[in-house]
């Protein structure tokens, strides 16, 4: 077994759906466009980090930790899902937000309040400062007799969630007779896209993974993926037959002015999915990925004759904080 000896807490009872975007396919003259709905999950309104949390929580419990620490901006999906998973398994959780307290509860901040999770607003700070604060906060908890576990600190362990997803996707495609050749996913923190690349690299020459960066420059993202990939090889004691560069192509053509800043094409993608498929995506992680996929199809980089599946990695609650983008 691939995950023998790797602790895991099951949070997903069944596979997330694959759907054909038939209406959009008609518009683009491509009937081979599919989506993997990782926004549809039974906990916390879903999202990719639930898969990562299966392994982070497994690790936390094996280490006999008694409290989860998770850090991010006030709109963080990881914070919401960590709190939801903690509620599910009956563990305490503390959220550290690197932002000011919002004047109005909305989106993820509202859901966190409903879950009753302890939330500390630190004010605006960069990623490095937030990490340092989180480590210091964790050490202070240890001095008080707690055993904290920092969600997201071990990127390799989190990445196992999307190795599992890759296996799930391959099985679904085979079962539904989809001759899947291309997979499109968001490029951001690293565990999600690296886990998917690792998982699909176990299948010979079958797949090409298109990683659309929404946060980092390609050179930085490549190093991040390589480091996580190497760590996975070591921890699973298995080197896949295909290298990263054989499986994945990384793009920063669609990042626009930077992380969290929309483009005309990304806004158009949000409206297109809503109006033609009844599917809602948000603007930080998913809209640029779909805009990128549509462009890759138009350019023939993803041939119209070959099936492609794009992951919706969740984050839907954030959409309710983005109404001003559609005025």
NORQUI-V290593 format. One record per pair of residues at least 24 apart in sequence whose C-alpha atoms are under 7 Angstrom apart, sorted by the first residue. I is the first residue (numbers start at 1). J is the second residue. Records with the same first field share a line. If there is no record, write none. Layout:
I = J + J
This chain:
7 = 55 + 58 + 59 + 62
8 = 54 + 55 + 57 + 58
9 = 54 + 55 + 57 + 58
10 = 54
11 = 54
15 = 168
16 = 40 + 41
21 = 277
23 = 276 + 277
24 = 276
30 = 304
32 = 306 + 307 + 308
33 = 307 + 308 + 309
34 = 308 + 309 + 310
35 = 309 + 310 + 311 + 312
36 = 309 + 310 + 311 + 312
37 = 311 + 312
38 = 311 + 312 + 313 + 314
39 = 312 + 313 + 314
43 = 84
44 = 81 + 84
46 = 314
47 = 313 + 314 + 315
48 = 313 + 314
49 = 78 + 81
50 = 81
51 = 161 + 162
52 = 158 + 159 + 160 + 161
53 = 158
54 = 161
55 = 157 + 158 + 160 + 161
56 = 151 + 157 + 158
60 = 149
65 = 147 + 148 + 149
66 = 91 + 92 + 146 + 147 + 148
67 = 91 + 92 + 93 + 147 + 148 + 149
68 = 92 + 93 + 94 + 148 + 149 + 150 + 151
69 = 93 + 94 + 95 + 148 + 149 + 150 + 151
70 = 94 + 95 + 96 + 150 + 151
71 = 95 + 96 + 97
72 = 96 + 97 + 98
73 = 97 + 98 + 99
74 = 99 + 109
75 = 108 + 109 + 318
77 = 108 + 315
80 = 108 + 112
83 = 117
93 = 117 + 118
94 = 118 + 119
95 = 119 + 120
96 = 120 + 121 + 122
97 = 121 + 122
98 = 122 + 123 + 124 + 125 + 130
99 = 123 + 124 + 125
100 = 124
106 = 320 + 321
107 = 317 + 318 + 320 + 321
108 = 317 + 318
155 = 191 + 228
156 = 191 + 228 + 231 + 232
158 = 191
159 = 191 + 192 + 194 + 195
160 = 195
161 = 195
162 = 192 + 195 + 196
163 = 195 + 196 + 198 + 199
165 = 196
166 = 196 + 199 + 200
167 = 199
179 = 307
180 = 307 + 308
181 = 206 + 207 + 208 + 306 + 307 + 308
182 = 207 + 208 + 209 + 307 + 308 + 309
183 = 208 + 209 + 210 + 308 + 309 + 310
184 = 209 + 210 + 211 + 293 + 309 + 310 + 311
185 = 210 + 211 + 212 + 289 + 310 + 311
186 = 211 + 212 + 213 + 214 + 285 + 286 + 289
187 = 211 + 212 + 213 + 214
188 = 213 + 214 + 215 + 216
190 = 224 + 225
194 = 225 + 228 + 229
197 = 244 + 247 + 248
198 = 229
201 = 240 + 241 + 242 + 247
202 = 240 + 241 + 242
204 = 241 + 242
207 = 247
208 = 247 + 248
209 = 247 + 248 + 249
210 = 248 + 249 + 250
211 = 248 + 249 + 250 + 251
212 = 250 + 251 + 252 + 289 + 292
213 = 251 + 252 + 255
214 = 255 + 259 + 285 + 288
215 = 258 + 259
217 = 252
218 = 250 + 251 + 252
254 = 288 + 292
255 = 288
260 = 284
265 = 291
266 = 291
280 = 316
281 = 316
282 = 315 + 316 + 318 + 319
286 = 312 + 313
